[in-house]
């Protein structure tokens, strides 16, 4: 699980999960001055370029400045006279619009950074990479549509509704990405740590069988067992390829996630059978 969390941190997915909830809460005027936005992730392999990082940090600082201005203006309303309340309320609406717009800009910048991280991450296959990037592009389009809604909003109620849309949108889109990337991480783990190890083990066994054969031993039974093991390894590889296609092409719902986990367990059982065959080879080989 720690490896999977690290995988997500490298891709920068943990920041927006914390970010969008706070953005929405702040935009509705429910934060205290002590609340602060989480710091962006430390640059890692596959992180955005320095220029992108500087731009992102600059947007975060602007976001914090506008947040402080909004809080200061909200504080003035409490002690304002009746004559000034209408003017201050209008100022609050303008500051909330600025705050929401800057929040959306931060999220768009983060999505752009995420695109680069995905494209540079070697554990993501090209077809999955294109699928995720396509989702991010759709996400950016929707965020720009929300910016237009903010610009056209006239009342506090409209801004509250847009803030809720941002919250819902970010929750939905990032839950989808996290589910997809968690499944990718699991598939990669199976391929790298389990299936590939079995494949390498089969190659070493094949070399030992060849040595026995060259020394005049009858290795027909060993070759048959190895062939069975190699067929099962190929079966596991085919199953993982099918799972990658499912993750790439289908919506990752709770039901689909559970289906894929069960199929991964099936792959695990196949590999267990492979190692049973390896043990049979070792036992039989010792008797030659």
Secondary structure, 3 states (H helix, E strand, C coil): CHHHHHHHHHHCHHHHHHHHHHHHHHHCCCCCCCCCCCCCCCCCCCCCCHHHHHHHHHHHHHHHHHHHHHHHHHHHHHHCCHHHHHHHHHHHHHHHHHHHHHHHHHHHHHHHHHHHHHHHCCCCCHHHHHHHHHHHHHHHHHHHHHHHHHHHCCCHHHHHHHHHHHHHHHHHHHHHHHHHHHHHHHHHHHHHHHHHHHHHHHHHHHHHHHHHHHCCCCCHHHHHHHHHHHHHHHHHHHHHHHHHHHHHHCCCCHHHHHHHHHHHHHHHHHHHHHHHHHHHHHHHHHCC
